[in-house]
């Protein structure tokens, strides 16, 4: 009976040791992940900013100005005249 109690006590102590072992491994892995993250952040720089958004904004502003000019020229009761056709040709050349 005494032998069983000793074995039971050893198993219980071993379980507590297992828990601390797993906990220390998890803390070590978390520490290594933080160190790796800091190292990557310091050694690799962000790419330069992309200029495509500025180009799209500029093209959109130009398209809006062209559309507003066309809306001013083309009224619902507009008649086709040679002057209007020349103005439209000037817009299409832009």
N, C-alpha and C positions, 0 to 999 in steps of 0.2 A: 504494500500500500504506500509506503514511504517512497519507493522507487517511482510509482505512478505520479505522485505529487511533485516530485523533483522534475520528472519529464514534462508534466503539465506547466510548471513554472518556467522551464526553459523554453517551451514553445511560446508561451505568452511574452517572455522577454524577447524572443527572436522576432515576434510580430512587431513589437515596438521598434526594434532595430531595423526591420524591413521598412517600416514607415519613414523613419529618419533617413534611411538610405535613399529611398525614392524621392523624398523631399529635397535632399541635398543634390541629387542628380537634376531635378527640375530647376532648382535655383541656379545651378551651374549652367544649364542650357539656356535659361533666360538671360543670365549674365553674358554668355557668349553671343547671344542674338543681339543684345544691346551694343556690345563692343563691335560686332560686325557691322551693325547699322551705322554707328558713328564713323567707323573707318570708311565705309562706302560713301557716306555723306561728305567726308572730308576730301576724299581722293577723286571723286567723280563730280564734275560740275554740270549744272543744268545746261541744256542746249540753248543756243541763242534764240531770242524771241523771233517768232515767225512774222514776216511782213505781209502775209497773204490777207489778214484781216483788214489792214490799212488799205490794201489795193482794192479789196471788195467794197469797202466803204466809199472810196473815191469813185469807183465805177458806178456804184449805186447813186451817188450824188449827181454824177453826170447824166445817168439815165433819167433821173427825176427832173433835171433841168430841161432835158430834151423833150420829155413828155409834157411838161408844163408849157413849153414853147409850142408844141404841136397842138395842144388843147386850145391855146390862144388863137392859133391860126385856123383851126378847123371847127367852126361853129356848126350847129345842126342845120342851119339854112345856108351854108356856105356854097357858093357857086365855084365851079372849076374855071379858073382863069389862067392865062399863061404866067402871070406873076406868081400865083399860088404854086404852080407846077415848078417854077424855078426855085422857089423857097424850099419846097419839098426835096428837090434834087440837091440843094445845098445841105440839107439835113442828112440825106443818105450818103453824102460824100464824107461826112464826119465819121 
